[in-house]
Amino acid sequence: MDDPKEGERDATESAPLPFRAAVDALRSARLRPQIEIDPVKAPRRLAPFAYALEAAVVDGDEDLADGRLILLHDPAGHDAWQGSFRLVTLVRAELEPEMAADPLLPDVCWSWLTGALQSRGLSCGQPSGTVTRAGSHYFGGLSERPPASQIEIRASWTPREGLGGVPDTAAHLASWCDLLAQIAGLPPAAPGDASIVTLPQRRGPQSR
């Protein structure tokens, strides 16, 4: 069978230079060891060019949080983006039901995203997104499972383009990994903004 990663590499090599440079920066970024990241097939209908990554925060054989980051590029520019690049993300993690019931949790989670970008000195345009809390109760053959609650952040933003029209995608990836680590309940990799609220209690690791 053909390797899907080879197909993604071939498609990227035929893309415009700014997009190739932005993807190369994503591929070469150095991340904290608890985060496992792999390229995946990118959606084709969102923009002329796209590159996608999936990541998980791992503790042994357990996943604490997971997400996907997609880099979109339209060389002609996009009115809604107000730029030629756009980053789109999904991040999710399991929570204790008591924590998930906190009415301030959506605002806190959104502040994790904006704070992760600001802590690395990144500016972005047109940020938008949703924070969703979901609860599951099990019945019948699954009734022995305890209730589960999940937090999910969906967001997109336009990264500021630098020299040659290329955004600093490596820094944006690092800030996204900061968000993943924070929603997983890991301590910060380096001293950060003390005003950022961390998650005091979350459900135990989930089996992979």
Secondary structure, DSSP 8 states (H G I E B T S, - for coil): ---HHHHHHHHHHTS-HHHHHHHHHHHH----TTEEEEEE---SSSSSEEEEEEEEEEETTEEEEEEEEEEEEEEEEETTTTEEEEEEEEEEEEE-HHHHT-TTHHHHHHHHHHHHHHHTT--EEEEEEEEEEEEE---GGGTTS--EEEEEEEEEEEE-B-GGG-B-HHHHHHHHHHHHHHHHT---SS---TTS---S-----EE-
